[in-house]
C-alpha cells in the first residue's frame, strides 16, 4: 500500500471472491492517486483491463462492471502527460477542486461533523494497525486511502478464510459493512457520478463508472444502503478545518489525527 502502511447479489464467501474484490479496490486506489506509469500499465492497457474484467465478472455475477472496466482501455487519453493534465484539472491541489476526492467535503451536516468523521476514519485505520504514510502527503479521507483500506480488509478476509479463522473473518466482515455504511459507500457514489459528469468521455469518467458500479455491488453484498448521488459539498467558511491549507504543518484542529501537507489532491 502507498497511502496507508502496514444486498441483491450475494456472491459466495470464498477466498477467490475476496481476492477479486481486493484486485478491484487496488485498481481504484491506483486510479485515484496521481497518475504514474503503473496507472497506464494496469488501467489503460488491454491486458491490464482484461485481468480486472475477469475479477469483476465474479464480483457482480453479470457483465455491467466488467464492461465499464473494459471501456477504460478504449479512451483517447493514453499517455501519461494527458492523464496528469486531466488529474490536475479534475482534482486540483486543494480540497475544493472540480471533483473533491475528500470524503469530509461532502454533506450538509454541522461543521463540527468533519473532525468527527476524520477521527472515525483514523479509528478504523488504527484498529487494524494502519497509519497514514506521511511521505505521500495525503489526507486519510482521500478516496484512494479509503480504497486502500478496503483492499487491506479484503486481503485480511482471504487470510481468515484460508486459515479457517472465524473470529478474524467476523471482525473483518463487520468492519467492511460499517466502513461502507458510514464512509466509502456513503460519499463514493456522489464522488463517482460527479467525476463522470466532469470528465465526459475521458479516462476518469470511465473510472468513475467502475467506482459507482463496484460500490453498488459491495453495498448490496453486505446489506447496507448505497449512498445518494447528490450529496452537496460543505460550504467553505473561515471556521472550516484547515484540511487543505498545504502549510506542511500538523492540523491544529485535530492534533494527532491528521496532517496537512504540500501537494494535496
HELIX and SHEET records of a PDB file:
HELIX    1   1 UNK A   15  UNK A   31  1                                  17    
HELIX    2   2 UNK A   37  UNK A   43  1                                   7    
HELIX    3   3 UNK A   46  UNK A   60  1                                  15    
HELIX    4   4 UNK A   64  UNK A   72  1                                   9    
HELIX    5   5 UNK A   80  UNK A   91  1                                  12    
HELIX    6   6 UNK A  103  UNK A  105  5                                   3    
HELIX    7   7 UNK A  112  UNK A  127  1                                  16    
HELIX    8   8 UNK A  134  UNK A  136  5                                   3    
HELIX    9   9 UNK A  143  UNK A  162  1                                  20    
HELIX   10  10 UNK A  166  UNK A  182  1                                  17    
HELIX   11  11 UNK A  184  UNK A  198  1                                  15    
HELIX   12  12 UNK A  203  UNK A  222  1                                  20    
HELIX   13  13 UNK A  252  UNK A  254  5                                   3    
SHEET    1   A 2 UNK A   4  UNK A   5  0                                        
SHEET    2   A 2 UNK A 131  UNK A 132 -1                                        
END                                                                             
